[in-house]
Amino acid sequence: MDAFVFITSTGRPGQAESEVDRHRIRRHAMRGMAIARRAKGDYGQHNRRQLPLFLEPTASTVKENTSLQLELFNSALEVAHMVPSPLSAQGYELAKLTYGFELLSLSALASVHLSRASVRILASSPTRLQKLAQLRHPSWLDFVPARYAESRLLQAAVDSTLARAHRSLHPDSGISETAVVKLYLKALSQLQEALGDKLERRWARADVLCAIKILSFYEFLQFPQSAQWLHHITGAQKLMRLRGPENYSTDFEQQMLMSQTGTIFHESMSIGEDCFLEELKWKALLSSIAAVERPTNIIKNLDCHPVLSSLWIHASPAARLFRQTSVCVNGTGANDPGTILQLILEAYQTRQNLLTWREDFVKFAAELQPDRHSSRLRELLGVSFAVQIVLNRLIIALQPRAAAARTFENETQAFADRIIVLCHEATAESLPISNMLLAEKIVIANATKESEDDWMWAVSGETYSTCQGIQCIPATIFEKWYIALGRRDVD
């Protein structure tokens, strides 16, 4: 044992001890505490009370994790889902520490159509979600941390989604499924309260729309077979339309709308509804948002670029044309030759608009950094091919005996091949987001390739049906393709 050392001090004000003396004083003052901590086995360890709630005990800090300890751990979360954190952490930063996840890690999903095909891509490999969480893209989610403390609803939606994301990445973590579900039910309760507030019109506030979109992430990250997240997506789509174009005046609101234009279109096609983006007032809004010169401190991404808004402006009539053509071919509505000819003319015009858009797009893409925007550019090109496949098939369905019908079908197959090539390029990137951006497009391409023989047989004049004096493709062939596209009824 070292000899006990006396350290003397002059005690005179203003006369400091030497640096060596100060060091020896501190060393001896802490000696007893260090001995005590070594005896308990926690010498050199973190203060556990300041760690994020979901940071699991390790073998070096806890020798045995009993069921009683886990029960106490989960009980503490369920009663009060926070623990003492560093005093500097508050608001969103505190939530991030508490739930051990960063909301901005989901930014790659912010502009993606969260379809059933997307879920299959992520659910097929647990590591894909981890890779996705490592990607960061500018998005409307960047506005959320600053708004977190301003809305109880937004807090509840963010908290539940952070907890769900952490559990999806770490299914064996200390947090229980019951605790996560309780957070979600709390968010749903507050959402219902806001949507039902007709007096103060809380339903029209930006935080309500934002909360619905964030809660769709919660459901999506469970990878359910029942596709429950689609309820939130459909709800967000209806709320966006109900708010009206006049309620998208802030950058935050505009970012949310523009990020969902693709989802709005795809969902309209899926459930056989007209796409409201086709309405003149919405087209005007999309154009005005894309034309705004934004200061450098505002998020910049392709969502608000004219090349994207013009794509959906040109593509939006396709949802209505698909619905109307289906009615004509299946004989489920009143048909007249004038209506059918009008449909054909509109389909031709929409097709031409997309051809023109693609010419401009190729020039635009050549000026960008391909590595930075390759996935998104590939997605937009895939959208144009997929929509043109649909338009070509609609024209053929209403004019199977026309001279151009066979040419259009050959072109349709070529577009399907182009989409398949884009998917191969996306797979080579080894990024889950690349495949997710093309998930719906490959469904359309595969359905088109699989039905090639049926449609070629129809345009060869072997068989057709009559719609009010005009020869149309047989309803059975059209319906078979309709089903292969994965279209669904409204839940």
Secondary structure in CASP SS format (residue, H / E / C, confidence):
PFRMAT SS
TARGET T0000
AUTHOR 0000-0000-0000
METHOD secondary structure of the structure
MODEL  1
M C 1.00
D C 1.00
A C 1.00
F C 1.00
V C 1.00
F C 1.00
I C 1.00
T C 1.00
S C 1.00
T C 1.00
G C 1.00
R C 1.00
P C 1.00
G C 1.00
Q C 1.00
A C 1.00
E C 1.00
S C 1.00
E H 1.00
V H 1.00
D H 1.00
R H 1.00
H H 1.00
R H 1.00
I H 1.00
R H 1.00
R H 1.00
H H 1.00
A H 1.00
M H 1.00
R H 1.00
G H 1.00
M H 1.00
A H 1.00
I H 1.00
A H 1.00
R H 1.00
R H 1.00
A H 1.00
K H 1.00
G C 1.00
D C 1.00
Y C 1.00
G C 1.00
Q C 1.00
H C 1.00
N C 1.00
R H 1.00
R H 1.00
Q H 1.00
L C 1.00
P C 1.00
L C 1.00
F C 1.00
L C 1.00
E C 1.00
P C 1.00
T C 1.00
A C 1.00
S C 1.00
T C 1.00
V C 1.00
K C 1.00
E C 1.00
N C 1.00
T C 1.00
S H 1.00
L H 1.00
Q H 1.00
L H 1.00
E H 1.00
L H 1.00
F H 1.00
N H 1.00
S H 1.00
A H 1.00
L H 1.00
E H 1.00
V H 1.00
A C 1.00
H C 1.00
M C 1.00
V C 1.00
P C 1.00
S C 1.00
P C 1.00
L C 1.00
S C 1.00
A C 1.00
Q C 1.00
G H 1.00
Y H 1.00
E H 1.00
L H 1.00
A H 1.00
K H 1.00
L H 1.00
T H 1.00
Y H 1.00
G C 1.00
F C 1.00
E C 1.00
L H 1.00
L H 1.00
S H 1.00
L H 1.00
S H 1.00
A H 1.00
L H 1.00
A C 1.00
S C 1.00
V C 1.00
H C 1.00
L C 1.00
S C 1.00
R H 1.00
A H 1.00
S H 1.00
V H 1.00
R H 1.00
I H 1.00
L H 1.00
A H 1.00
S C 1.00
S C 1.00
P H 1.00
T H 1.00
R H 1.00
L H 1.00
Q H 1.00
K H 1.00
L H 1.00
A H 1.00
Q C 1.00
L C 1.00
R C 1.00
H C 1.00
P C 1.00
S C 1.00
W H 1.00
L H 1.00
D H 1.00
F H 1.00
V H 1.00
P H 1.00
A H 1.00
R H 1.00
Y H 1.00
A H 1.00
E H 1.00
S C 1.00
R H 1.00
L H 1.00
L H 1.00
Q H 1.00
A H 1.00
A H 1.00
V H 1.00
D H 1.00
S H 1.00
T H 1.00
L H 1.00
A H 1.00
R H 1.00
A H 1.00
H H 1.00
R H 1.00
S H 1.00
L H 1.00
H C 1.00
P C 1.00
D C 1.00
S C 1.00
G C 1.00
I C 1.00
S C 1.00
E H 1.00
T H 1.00
A H 1.00
V H 1.00
V H 1.00
K H 1.00
L H 1.00
Y H 1.00
L H 1.00
K H 1.00
A H 1.00
L H 1.00
S H 1.00
Q H 1.00
L H 1.00
Q H 1.00
E H 1.00
A H 1.00
L H 1.00
G C 1.00
D C 1.00
K C 1.00
L C 1.00
E C 1.00
R C 1.00
R H 1.00
W H 1.00
A H 1.00
R C 1.00
A H 1.00
D H 1.00
V H 1.00
L H 1.00
C H 1.00
A H 1.00
I H 1.00
K H 1.00
I H 1.00
L H 1.00
S H 1.00
F H 1.00
Y H 1.00
E H 1.00
F H 1.00
L C 1.00
Q C 1.00
F C 1.00
P C 1.00
Q C 1.00
S C 1.00
A C 1.00
Q C 1.00
W H 1.00
L H 1.00
H H 1.00
H H 1.00
I H 1.00
T H 1.00
G H 1.00
A H 1.00
Q H 1.00
K H 1.00
L H 1.00
M H 1.00
R H 1.00
L H 1.00
R H 1.00
G C 1.00
P H 1.00
E H 1.00
N H 1.00
Y C 1.00
S C 1.00
T C 1.00
D H 1.00
F H 1.00
E H 1.00
Q H 1.00
Q H 1.00
M H 1.00
L H 1.00
M H 1.00
S H 1.00
Q C 1.00
T H 1.00
G H 1.00
T H 1.00
I H 1.00
F H 1.00
H H 1.00
E H 1.00
S H 1.00
M H 1.00
S H 1.00
I H 1.00
G C 1.00
E C 1.00
D C 1.00
C C 1.00
F H 1.00
L H 1.00
E H 1.00
E C 1.00
L H 1.00
K H 1.00
W H 1.00
K H 1.00
A H 1.00
L H 1.00
L H 1.00
S H 1.00
S H 1.00
I H 1.00
A H 1.00
A H 1.00
V C 1.00
E C 1.00
R C 1.00
P C 1.00
T C 1.00
N C 1.00
I C 1.00
I C 1.00
K C 1.00
N C 1.00
L H 1.00
D H 1.00
C H 1.00
H C 1.00
P H 1.00
V H 1.00
L H 1.00
S H 1.00
S H 1.00
L H 1.00
W H 1.00
I H 1.00
H H 1.00
A H 1.00
S C 1.00
P H 1.00
A H 1.00
A H 1.00
R H 1.00
L H 1.00
F H 1.00
R H 1.00
Q H 1.00
T H 1.00
S H 1.00
V H 1.00
C H 1.00
V H 1.00
N H 1.00
G C 1.00
T C 1.00
G C 1.00
A C 1.00
N C 1.00
D C 1.00
P H 1.00
G H 1.00
T H 1.00
I H 1.00
L H 1.00
Q H 1.00
L H 1.00
I H 1.00
L H 1.00
E H 1.00
A H 1.00
Y H 1.00
Q H 1.00
T H 1.00
R H 1.00
Q H 1.00
N H 1.00
L H 1.00
L H 1.00
T H 1.00
W H 1.00
R H 1.00
E H 1.00
D H 1.00
F H 1.00
V H 1.00
K H 1.00
F H 1.00
A H 1.00
A H 1.00
E C 1.00
L C 1.00
Q C 1.00
P H 1.00
D H 1.00
R H 1.00
H H 1.00
S H 1.00
S H 1.00
R H 1.00
L H 1.00
R H 1.00
E H 1.00
L H 1.00
L H 1.00
G H 1.00
V H 1.00
S H 1.00
F H 1.00
A H 1.00
V H 1.00
Q H 1.00
I H 1.00
V H 1.00
L H 1.00
N H 1.00
R H 1.00
L H 1.00
I H 1.00
I H 1.00
A H 1.00
L H 1.00
Q C 1.00
P C 1.00
R C 1.00
A C 1.00
A C 1.00
A C 1.00
A H 1.00
R H 1.00
T H 1.00
F H 1.00
E H 1.00
N H 1.00
E H 1.00
T H 1.00
Q H 1.00
A H 1.00
F H 1.00
A H 1.00
D H 1.00
R H 1.00
I H 1.00
I H 1.00
V H 1.00
L H 1.00
C H 1.00
H H 1.00
E H 1.00
A H 1.00
T H 1.00
A H 1.00
E C 1.00
S C 1.00
L C 1.00
P H 1.00
I H 1.00
S H 1.00
N H 1.00
M H 1.00
L H 1.00
L C 1.00
A H 1.00
E H 1.00
K H 1.00
I H 1.00
V H 1.00
I H 1.00
A H 1.00
N H 1.00
A H 1.00
T H 1.00
K H 1.00
E H 1.00
S C 1.00
E H 1.00
D H 1.00
D H 1.00
W H 1.00
M H 1.00
W H 1.00
A H 1.00
V H 1.00
S C 1.00
G C 1.00
E C 1.00
T C 1.00
Y C 1.00
S E 1.00
T E 1.00
C E 1.00
Q C 1.00
G C 1.00
I E 1.00
Q E 1.00
C E 1.00
I C 1.00
P C 1.00
A H 1.00
T H 1.00
I H 1.00
F H 1.00
E H 1.00
K H 1.00
W H 1.00
Y H 1.00
I H 1.00
A H 1.00
L C 1.00
G C 1.00
R C 1.00
R C 1.00
D C 1.00
V C 1.00
D C 1.00
END
